[in-house]
Amino acid sequence: MIASSSFFFGVVSLAVLLPFLLLSASATSYIDAICSNSPGDKAFCAKTLSAYPPAASATSTLQAAVATLRLGMSYANKSADIAGTAEKENPKLKGSQDAFLGIIGNLKSSTSELTEDPQTANYDAMVCYDNTKILEDLVGKNKDKASTTIFTMTVMMNKLIDLTVGATIAIGG
Ligand SMILES: *[C@@H]1O[C@H](CO)[C@@H](O)[C@H](O)[C@H]1NC(C)=O
């Protein structure tokens, strides 16, 4: 009796849980589709997107890709703010805010092209590396605090651009 009722509850809870297990399994496969196509560190990619609820809860590759682009834009947005302050502290960094704003613009274009023209979406994501190259050149060998801040944000931005490139390839770009 005890054995059969625990069997019964086992089956019921499995039936209740199953849709969620399946959902998270497919969200993982959408993330895999993006990360396997990302040019950078694939483990970083999977870890970052799994920890980002809009990507982890995606119900299609397209949704996961849009979430990935949004993550890149959101990081560029915060970085642009900080870069504005850094430029005032060290005038050699002038142009770094514009570089982050450029990334936001490119990722916005990429998002809007994603369904109609994934190849152009891919191009728009790739162009963001030109913006991070500008940032690397502005920092150069400077070691002051403002430059170090821009450098750290640029390293992370490059990694997130890798993810957005993977996202556009996963959609067909
Ligand atoms: C950055 O994000 C804030 C808050 O969402 C928004 O008001 C602002 O327009 C964004 N900046 C850019 C350049 O997109």
The ligand as an SDF file (V2000), in Angstrom:
LIG
                    3D

 14 14  0  0  0  0  0  0  0  0999 V2000
   20.2890   53.0420  -21.7610 C   0  0  0  0  0  0  0  0  0  0  0  0
   19.2790   52.5100  -20.9530 O   0  0  0  0  0  0  0  0  0  0  0  0
   18.4330   53.5040  -20.3670 C   0  0  0  0  0  0  0  0  0  0  0  0
   17.5060   52.7980  -19.4040 C   0  0  0  0  0  0  0  0  0  0  0  0
   16.8810   51.7030  -20.0120 O   0  0  0  0  0  0  0  0  0  0  0  0
   17.7030   54.2460  -21.4680 C   0  0  0  0  0  0  0  0  0  0  0  0
   16.8830   55.2340  -20.9120 O   0  0  0  0  0  0  0  0  0  0  0  0
   18.7140   54.8820  -22.3980 C   0  0  0  0  0  0  0  0  0  0  0  0
   18.0550   55.4900  -23.4900 O   0  0  0  0  0  0  0  0  0  0  0  0
   19.6960   53.8330  -22.9200 C   0  0  0  0  0  0  0  0  0  0  0  0
   20.7320   54.4960  -23.6680 N   0  0  0  0  0  0  0  0  0  0  0  0
   20.9690   54.2260  -24.9490 C   0  0  0  0  0  0  0  0  0  0  0  0
   22.0600   55.0220  -25.5680 C   0  0  0  0  0  0  0  0  0  0  0  0
   20.3680   53.3660  -25.5840 O   0  0  0  0  0  0  0  0  0  0  0  0
  1  2  1  0
  1 10  1  0
  2  3  1  0
  3  4  1  0
  3  6  1  0
  4  5  1  0
  6  7  1  0
  6  8  1  0
  8  9  1  0
  8 10  1  0
 10 11  1  0
 11 12  1  0
 12 13  1  0
 12 14  2  0
M  END
$$$$
